[in-house]
Amino acid sequence: MKTTPTVTTTTTKLDRPDDRVPSAALLDTWSAHAWADGVLVNRLLAFDHLTVRTQNSTYEFIVIAPECAEVLVRGGAFFPDFARARVAGSSLGGSFLKLHGIYPGFRMEISDGARVIVTSPVDRLEKVESGANGKGGPPDRLM
């Protein structure tokens, strides 16, 4: 005689505090975000300089190849001296990534080819456009 296995299904409520998802982590919220308070590295010019202050560190960037967000970066625990890297983008530590972007409140993801460094959230950033006129100029305070 053949027996059929019994399948038991348990339903749980997802209203416990640890099961909640921040609204910024939802695709609709992410897509509707204005993205006006930061920069896209791939839209900068070669030799533009950025200074980014996170909750824990300060980073200096010099854009080398904007089209692929390649930079020289110095700062934080992982970049004591200038090193080549690529700004992968910004995230909230989840699965969404604003490609090549740096935005206040978001964590930068920086790849040096061997590893991906995820920073603490960005507090503010300043940009010096040295590639545009070759002279540089006063920082533009973005946030």
C-alpha positions, 0 to 999 in steps of 0.5 A, spaced: 500 500 500 502 506 497 502 512 502 502 519 501 506 524 505 503 529 509 504 536 508 503 541 513 503 549 512 504 554 517 503 561 516 506 566 520 505 574 521 510 578 518 508 584 523 514 583 528 519 589 528 525 585 525 521 583 519 519 590 517 523 593 511 525 600 510 521 604 505 527 606 502 529 599 500 522 598 496 523 598 489 517 603 488 520 608 493 527 607 490 525 608 483 521 615 485 527 617 489 529 624 486 537 623 486 538 630 486 543 631 492 549 627 490 553 626 484 554 620 479 561 619 478 560 617 470 558 624 469 564 628 472 570 630 468 577 627 468 581 630 474 575 632 478 576 632 485 571 629 491 571 630 498 566 625 501 565 625 509 561 618 512 559 617 519 566 614 520 571 617 515 573 622 510 575 620 503 578 624 497 577 622 490 580 624 483 576 622 477 581 618 472 576 615 467 569 617 468 565 613 463 567 607 468 567 611 475 575 609 475 578 614 481 584 614 485 581 614 492 584 615 499 581 615 506 578 610 511 581 604 514 582 601 507 585 606 503 591 610 507 594 612 500 591 614 494 589 607 490 586 606 484 579 603 485 572 604 481 566 607 485 560 601 484 555 606 487 551 607 493 546 603 497 543 602 503 546 595 504 541 591 501 540 589 494 539 595 490 545 599 488 545 606 485 550 605 479 556 610 480 553 614 485 555 617 491 549 620 495 548 622 503 545 617 507 547 612 503 553 607 503 558 608 498 561 601 495 568 602 492 571 596 489 579 596 488 579 589 484 580 585 489 575 587 494 569 591 495 569 596 501 562 598 503 563 605 507 558 607 513 553 612 510 555 618 507 554 625 511 556 630 506 560 631 499 564 636 496 566 637 489 571 641 485 571 641 478 578 641 476 577 637 469 572 643 466 577 649 466 583 646 468 584 651 474 579 648 479 575 652 484 572 653 490 568 647 492 561 646 491 557 644 497 552 639 495 550 636 502 
